[in-house]
Amino acid sequence: MPAFLLEVGTEELPASFLSDALVQWQGRIPQSLEANSLKGESVQVYGTPRRLAVVIKGLPSQQADREEEIKGPPAQAAFKDGQPTAAAIGFAKKQGVEMDALFLRPTDKGEFVFVQKRIPGRPVAEILTELIPQWIWGLEGKRLMRWGNGDARFSRPIRWLVALLDDTVLPLELVNGSKTIQSDRISQGHRVLHPDPVTIAQATDYITALKSAYVTVDPEERANIIKEQVKAVAEKLGGYTVIYPDLLEEVTNLVEYPSTVVGKFEPEFLELPTEVITEVMVTHQRYFPVFKPDSSEQELLPNFITISNADPQKSDIVAVGNERVIRARLADGRFFYEADLTKPIDSFLPQLEKVTFQEELGSVRAKVDRVVKIAERISTQLELAENQSQKIQRAALLCKADLVTQMVYEFPELQGIMGEKYALASGEDAEVAKAIYQHYLPTGAGDNFPETLTGQIVGLADRLDTLVSIFGLGLIPSGSSDPFALRRAANAVVKITWFYNLPINLDDLLAQISTDFAAKYQKDQASLTAALQEFFLQRIRTLLQEEKIDYDLVNAVLGENDPEYTERALKDLLDVRDRALYLQQIRNDSTLDNIYETVNRSTRLAAQGDLDTKQLEPTTVVRQELFQKPSETALYNALIESVPQTQTAQQTRNYQLLLAALGKIAPTVSNFFDGPDSVLVMDSDPEVKRNRLHLLGLVRNHARVLADFGAIVKNL
């Protein structure tokens, strides 16, 4: 079966575009082939800074023939008095068939003429010629450019094109104004190590042919080479390194033939904080730092490792250039660090008034004041000791002070990190200093949570201020657009609360903060609060599903358009989590099945009554004089016995107690419905009917303490 190679040769591509392009081709090319009834045994995408390529093995030589049913004119227009009209004759002629090939078939819109045609498959070469330009010009990316005098847009100018079907060049042209690039079997090797053209005999020779020209086209192979080389060099230097995933991906996509270069810098620069040095190395210079072995804290050696795309024999020359650059960068860092240390951290607060948080919301200093107030409210909710509250207030006040330091201005990625160090140098409490750094955590998926209570509270306050303020301006995330990272902020609020079991009342906090915002900016407080509540409910729903909670159980704890459940979830985030986890547990061990039928049946019928959903006590809502069967008395007594257990379950979140109570009631409810003393709930006497619906309503209400059983789908 044929193999196919496509290589698009370019000027050096940005690493970020190359990463995105590989992902796009990995998804789109197989889909494109399948849409055209072609499917290869394997589709492998490759890429280096100078090329994008795909090798498809096991392609059919042509599409399979297919049967296609083609719809024609309505029957009443195609035939008159049993004879074909011009419409039928024209349809048959257009389809290239005889009249006897036509047949009638009913449809939703009446009877129509149809014809069954056999469509012969097209050769694979013909289809690929049509698809290749779509694959190339369909790539998306930031800052695509035009070059020459054409309208074609790509990340960088395209210089050559290889298209081989087995050993045959697939004729293809990419036209860009007056410039035409024709396909060939000629590729290019490494720009320095193999400047001569590379002839590829057939598609399956691609990897080998390029490797002989000092080009490793497989990004995964290049990444493995880099990891092995870097680790080996670090060990040789007497230390170890950290393979940062983002750095590894970037340097992998910056080289075609990776080789390590070892550099050094003056040991006195090690007096700088480790984070400053690693930030310079990793983010700004794309170097791998080398750490001392067996140190309790990460201590650096005065060396670095970089990945070169040049001649390995010239590594010493490359190292000198890199050393010159990092020496200058570290000297700048030392100057900024020493200058910042001449002032106490709180002296930077006035400068925050000159930094804009958001045009309509004013300065970062104004945001800090709001964060301080919100942090105080959270502290009050949690009934924290005065000493703890004071630490939280101080950390909230200083949490953004380092943004106007020279170091963070030059290296924004160090925000919070430098704040902690400058706070300690200024004599601030250690927990206050740590909170300045930790209030930013988590910064993304898989990141750590703030360890200290002070950091947790300040982090919550900071995010809640951002959420309320940005929502208050109407800048609500839509689709994939979320420029202020509000989804991430809301997720962090919920996750921190869950992780540390913080008993905060989010509903009250949102209402209080929204009230303050609405008063200052003349906004509608009710609509702002409602929008925030809905947003947080969406986040809670998503996070519960990420915890592997079944969708219907999530619906059951959050309610479906049920204000009572909405309010309850936001007032007690710990409770909604615990109820969801417990429901999933009792579903998994089949305990839920023991009560599902009776509770669900009671819930459905109770919906026809008028009992308040929060009522648990039977004595005030059920009239015993209306009982006609012993099953009613038995259910009434069982409900009275269950009240203490249900109330304890509510107060302690020990839902096992509630489940035990419901399990004890279940046989009594079954007897009420179907036993020898069963009753007709919908009795002709309206008072008897209402009384029985109240009994079932009480069963429903006890179950509602755990979840809305009407939303739970029965296990199959």
N, C-alpha and C positions, 0 to 999 in steps of 0.2 A: 504494500500500500504506500502511496506517495508520502513524502515528507516535504514540508515547506519551510523556507527561511525568509523572513523579512528583517532587514536591518536598515534603520534610518540613521545616517551619520550626520552629526551636527558639530557646531562650535561648542565649547564647554558649557554644559547645562548646569544651572544651579542645583545644588544637592536637594533642596526641597522640592523642586519640580520633578526631578528624577524619581524621588520616592513616591510622589503622588501619581506620576505617569505609570509607574510599574503597577501600582494598585489598580488604576483604572483599566489598564490592558488586561490584567489578570481576571477582572470581572467581565469586561465588555467583549473581548474577543471570543471566548467560549459561547457567550450568549448570542453573538452575531452569527457564529457558525451554526449553532443550533436553530436559529431563526430561519436559516437557509437550508435546513435539512442536511447539514454537514456536521460530523462529529469526529474529531480526531481522538486517537488513543491517549494522547497527552498534548497539553498546551503549556509550554514553558516560556516565561517572559524573562528577558535579561536586560541589563542596562549598565552603562558606565557613563562618566561625564561626557563622552563624545558619541554616544550611540544608545539607541533603544532597539531592542530586537525581540523577535518571537520565533520559536521553533515549534512547529506543529507536526507531530508524527502520527502515522496511521490514518491519513485522510483517505476517503474513497476517491476514486478517479472521477466520479461524477455523482450528481444527486440520483437518488432512486426515483424511478417513475412513480407517479402518484395519480390517484383518481380524484377528480374534482367535480363536484356537482354545481352547475351554473344555473342561476335563476333567470328566467326570461320574463316575458310579458304576462299579464293576467290571462287566465283561460278564456274569459268572455271577450277579450280583445284579440286573442290569438286564433279563435275558431268561431265561425258563424255558420249555423245550420250544419255542423259537423265538418265543415270544410275549412282548411287553413286560410287565414287572412294574410295580408301583406306583412303584418307584424310578426307572425309565426315564421313565414318564409324568410323574412329579413334576419330574424334571430338565428335560424338554422344556417343560413349562408354565412353570417358573421362568425359562427362557431365552427364552420367547416364540417357540418354533419348533414346526413340525409334527413328528410322529414320524419321517417319512421323511428329516428333516434330520440325524438321528443316524447316526453311523457308529462302527465299532469299529477300534481300533488297538492293536497290542502295545506294551507299555512294559517297563521293567526289572522292574516288579512285576506283570506279567501283562497281560491284555487289558482295556482300559477303553473306556467310551463317551465319544465326543467330539462337539462341535458346532462348526461354523465360523460365526462371527457377524460381521456387518459393523457396526462401531461408528462412528456418525456423529460427525464432529468438532464440538467445542463452540466457541461464539463466543469470540474472543480477550478481549472485555470481561469475560465471565464468569470466565475463567481468571485474568486479571489481578486481579480483585477478591479472589480467593482467595489469590493469591501475595503481594500487597503487604503485608498484615500480617506474613507470614512474613519478608519482607525487612527490615522495620522492627524487629520484636521479636527477630529472630534475630541482630542485631548484638551482638558480644561486646566487652567492654572492661573496664578497671579502674574500680572504684568507681562502678558504675551506681547510679542513685538512684531512689527512689520519690518521687512528688509528688502533691499532692491527697490524696484518700482512697481511691485505687485501688491495685492491686497491680502495675501496669505499671512496668517498670524501663527506664530509658534514661539516657544520659549527662546530659542536661539536659531540662527540661520541653518537651514538644512544644506549639507554639502555633498552627500552621496546617498545612493539608494541601492541596496542589494535585495533582489527578489528571485529566489530559486525554488522551483518545484522539482524536487530531486536534483538532477544535474542540469536542468534547463532554465535559462533566464526567462522569467515571466515578464513580457514586455509591459512597461508601465511608465507613465510620465507624470511628474508633478510640475505643474505650470504655475509660475509666480511672475506675472507681468512678462517682461522680455526674457526672463530666466526660466529655462526648462531643465529639470533634472531627470535623466533617464535611468532606468534600472539597469543593473549590471551584476557581475559576480565579483567586482573589485571592491574590497573594503580597505580600511586603513588600520595600521597597527599603532603601537605606542608612539606618541609624537616625538619622544626623545630617543627611546631605546630601539625603535624599529620604524624609522621614517619612511621606508619604502612601502608601496601598495601591497596588499595581501589578496591573492587570488583564491577564491573559495570554489573548490571543484563541485561539491554538491552540498545540499542543505544539512545533512547529518555531520559534515566535517566542520561545522561552524566553530564549536567550542575549541577543538584541537587546533584549527588553523589560526584562531586569534591568540590562543595561548602561546603558540610558537612565535607570535609577534609581540609578546610581552603584554598581553591584555587578558585579564581574567574577567570574563563577561558576566559570570554568575555572582550577583551581589552577596548571596549567602556564603559562597565560597570565599569571597574577599573578606567578609566580616570574620569568618573563622580564622583566616590567615592572620588578620590584624590582632584578634584576641590572643592567639597563640604567641605571636611575636612580642606583643606588649608585655604579656605575663612573663615570658622568658627573659626579656631584657630587664624588667623590674627585679626579678630574682637575682640576675647577674649583678645588679647594682646594690644588692643586699637589702632589698625592700619588697614591697608589693604595690600593686595599683588597683584602682577600682575601674571596672569597665562600665562607664555610664551609658545606658542604652541610647539616649539621644545623641551623645557624642559619637558613639560607635556607628550609628546609622549615618550621621553626617559625614564622617571621614571616609566611610565605606563608599559613599557616593561622590567623593571628591578625587578618587584615585582609580587608576586602571591596573596598576602593578604596585601593590603596597609594599613599602619597606620602612622599617623603623629608623628614626634618627634620635639619638640621645643628646640632650643639651644640659647645661648646668647654669646656675646663677650664684651670686655671692651669698654665703651663709647668713650674713647679717640681715638679709631680707626675711629670714625665718622669724624675726621678731614681730613681723606683721601677723595679725590673726590668720589662722589656717584658712578660714573661709574666704578671706580676701585673696590669698594666693591662688587657691583652687578656682575661685571665680574668674580671675584673670586668665588662668591656664585653660580651663574647660570651656567657658562661654565665649571668651574673647579671642583666644589663640588656638583653640581646638587641640590642646595638649592633654596628655594623660599625666597627672601628678604621681609622684612616687612617695609612698609612706614608709615610715620606719616600722619594722616588724615588732610584734609583741609589746606595743605601747597601749596603755589604758585609754589614752585619748589619741586621736589621729594626729600624729606628728609627721611633718614632711622631711624628706631629704632634699638637698639643694639640687635636684635634678628634675628633668621632665622628659617625656617621650612623645614625639610627634610622628605622624604618618606622612611619608613623602611619596610623591608620584614621579620623582626625578630619578636620575641614575644612582643606584645604590653605592656606586664607587665614589660618588661625590658627596656622601653623607656628611663628611667633616665640614665642607663648605656650607651645606644647607644648615648644619647645626649652628655655625657662627652667626648666620643671618637671624635665625630664630632666637638665639641668645641675646642678640642686640635688641630685638624687639621686646622680649619679656623683661629685660633689665630696665628698659625705659618705662614699661607699664608698671612694674613693681616700684620703681622710684616715684612715679606719680602717686601710686597707692600709699606709699609711706608718707609723702608730703600731705596728702588729704587726711590721713589718719592722725598724724601729729598735730595738724592744724585744728581738727575737730576736737581733739582731747584738751585743747587749751580752754574750752568752755564747758560748764556743766550742761547736762542735757536739757534741763528746763529752760535754759537761755535761748533755745531755738524756737520755743513756742510762738513768740511774736512774729517770726518770719512765716509761720504757717498761714498768717492772714493774707500773704501775698501769693499763695498757691491756690489755684482754683480747683475745687472738687468737681463741680459741675456748674455751668454758666448760670443757671437759674437758682442753684442752691447755695451759691457763695463759696467761701473759702474752706480749706481743709480745717482751719482753726474753728470755724463754725460747726463743722462736722464733729470735731473732737468734743465740743461742748455738748452736742446732742448725745454722743456716745457715753459721756460721763453720766448724763441724766438717765439714760436707759440702763446702764450698768447699775446705777443706784436702785432703780426699780426692781431689777432682777434680784439684787442682794436683799431687798426688802421682802420679796416673795419667798425667798429661800430662808428668811429669818437668820441671816448670818450674824456672827459676832461682830462687834464694833471694830475690832482689830482687823478682821478679815475684810470687812467693808471698806476700811480706809486703804488697805492695799489695792483693792479693786479700783477705787476712785483714783488713786495715784497712777496706777498702770493705765487706766483709761485716758487720763490727762496727757500722759507721755507717749502713748502708743504710736503716734505719727510724727513725733518730734524729729526722728532721724531722717525724715524725707528731705529736709532742707540742709542736711550736712553735706559737706563737699564729697565725702566718700559715696554716699548713696546717690547723689546727683550724677556722679560719674559712673557708678555701678548700681543701677536701680534694683538689680536682682538681690542686693544685699540688704534691702529694707527689712527691718525687724531684727536681722542678725546683728547689724551694727548698733541698732537701738539698744539691744541687750548689753553689748559690750560698753557702750558709752554710759549707760545707766549705772553699771557696776563701777566704772571708773569715776562716776560722779557721786558715789557713796549711796546710791539708792538700795533699797531692800532687795535681796537676791530674788525673791519671788516676784516682785514688781518688775525687775529687769527681765527675768525669764518670760513673763507674760507679754512684754513688748514684742518679743520674737514669736512666742507661741500663739498669740491671738490671730495670726494669719493662717494657722493650721486648722484643718487640712487644706493644702493648696490644690489638691487634685485627687483622683482615684488612687487608692493604695497608699496615700500619705498618712503620716502619723497624726494623732489627735493631740491637742494641748494637754500636757500632763497636770498642770496646776489648776486649781479651782479659779484662781485669779485670771489665768490665761483663757480658761473656758468662758467665764462670764464676759470678759472684755471682747472676746471673739464673737460671742452671741450678740452683744450690744452693737458692735461694729456692723455686722451683717444685717441685723434688723433695721438699723438706721438706713443703710443703703437700700434695702428692699422697700421700706415705706416711702423714702424720699423719691426714688426713681419711679415707683408705681404712682406716687402722688402727682408726678409730672405727666402721667399717661404713657410712659415709655415701657409698656408691658411686652415681654418677649413673645414673639410670634414665629411659628415654624422653627427653623434652625437659627434664626437671628436672635442673639442674646448678647449684645455688645457689653453690657455691664455684668455679665456672668451671674445673673440673678438666680437661675436654676441651681447653679453650684452653691451659691450663698444659702439658699433655702435648704438644700440637701445637707449642708454642713450644720445648720441650726438643728435639724432633726437628728442627724447622726451623732452630734456631740451630746445632745440631750439623752439619746438612747444609750450611748456608750458609757456615760457616767451616771446614768439613772438620776438625772436632775429633775426634780418635781416642779418644773416651771409651768405656769399657766400661760401658754402662748396666746390663747384667745384674748385674755385681758391685756397682755403686752401689746398686741397688734391694735387693739381698740385705743389704748392710752397713747401710743406713739402716733397713730393716725389722727387722733383728736388734736394733739399738739401741732402736727403738720398742717391739718386743715385750717386751724385757727390762724396760723401764721401766713399761709399762702392762699387763703380764701378758697379752699377746695371743699367738696362734699365729703364729709367724714364717713357717712354710711356706705357710699358706693366704693370708697377707697378701702375700707375695712372688708367689705364683701369680696372685692377683687383679690385682696391678699389672702383671705380665708380660702377661697377657691384654689388659688395658686399653691398654697401649702398642702391642701388636700390632694392635689395632683401629685405633689412631690412625695407625700406619705404613701400614696397608692403605688407609685413607681418603686419606692424603696422597699415596701413590703413584698412586692413581686420579685425584687432582686434577692430577697431573703427566702425565695422559693415558696412563698405562700400562694396557694391556688387563687385564681382571679375571683372566684365566687366567694371565697372566704374573706378576701379583701373587701369585696362589696358588702359582705355581711357585717364587718366591724365598722365600716365607714358609712353604711347606710346608702340607699339609693334615693337621692333627693329627700333626705330625712334630716331636717334641721337639728333634731335632738342628737343624732349621732355625729353630725358635723361639729356641733358645739362641744360635745363630749370628747371627740378626738383631739380638738385643738386645746381644750382645757387640760387634758392629761395625755401627753404623748406617750408616756410610759404604759398607760393603760391600754391604748389602742395597739401598741406593739405586743404586749403580753397576751391580749385577747386573740390576736391574729396567730401568734405562735402556738397558743394552746389549742385553738381550733384545728390548726394543721396537725398538731400532735395527735389529737383524738380522732382525726380522720385517718391518719396513717395507721394507728393501732386499732381502728374499726370501732372504738368506743362510741364515736358519734352516731354510728348506725343504731345503737340501742335506744336513742331518744329521738332520732330524726323524724320518724313517721308521725309520732304522736304530737311532737312540738310543732312540726310544720303544718299538720292538719289543723291544729288549734289556732295557729297563726293566721291561716287563710280564712277560717270562719270568723275569728275575732275581728277581722278587718270590717265585717259587716255590722259590728256593734259600735258603741260610742264611749267605751271605757278609756280613760286617760292612760297613756302608755307608761306612765311612771308609777301608777298605783300598784302596790304589792299586797296591801292588807285587805283580806276578804270581808271583814266584819262590817265595814262602812259602805260597801258597794253591792253586797249580795244579800238578798232577802231569803232567809231560811224557810219562812212560811210558804214560799212558792214552790218548794221542792215537792216533786211527785214520785221520785224514785230513790232508792237507797244509793244509787251510783252518784247522785248529785250531792248527798250528804257526805259520802266518802271522799269525793273530790274536794269539797269545801274543807273538810278536816285536814286532808293532806296538804292543802294550800296554807292553812294556818300553821301547820308544823314546819313548812318550808321557809316561812318568812325570816326567822332568825338566821338560818344558814345563808340565804340569799343576801341579806343585809351584811353579814360578816364577809361574804365573798366580795361585795361591793367595796367595803372599807379596806380590805386587805389585799385585794386583787388575787385571792386564792380561789381560782375558778374551779378547782377540783371539788370544793365544797358545793358549789352551785350545780356542777354536773351530777354529784351524788344526790342532791335534792331532786333534780329533774329525773334522774333514773328511778328514784323512789316513787315519784308521781306517775311516771309513764304507764305502769299497769293499771292504775286507777283511771287515767284518761282513756286508755284503750277500752276498759270496761264501760266507761261513760258513753263511748261511741258504739261499741259493738258487742258488749257483754250481755248476759241474760237480763240485766237491769238497764240496758241502754235507753237513751232518750232521743227524741227527735228535737234537735237543737232549734230548728226553725218552726217552733210550735205556733199554732194558729192564735193562741193567746199572746198578744204583744208583750205583756209583762213577764210571762214565763220565758218567752223567747229572749227578751233582754237580759233576764236573770241568768240564763244559761250562757248567753254570749259573754256576760261578765265573768263567769267562771273560766271560760276559755281565754278571755282576755287576760285574766290573771296568770294563767299558764304561759301565755305569750309574753307577758311582762317580766315574769321571772326569767324566761329564756333570753329576753332582750337585754338583760344585764350583761350577758355574754355577747350576743350578736342578734342580728335580724335573720331569723331562720328562714324567712320567706325568700331571702336572696341566695340561700345555699342550694346547690344543685345536688340531687340524689346521686350517690355512687352507683355506678352500673355494675 
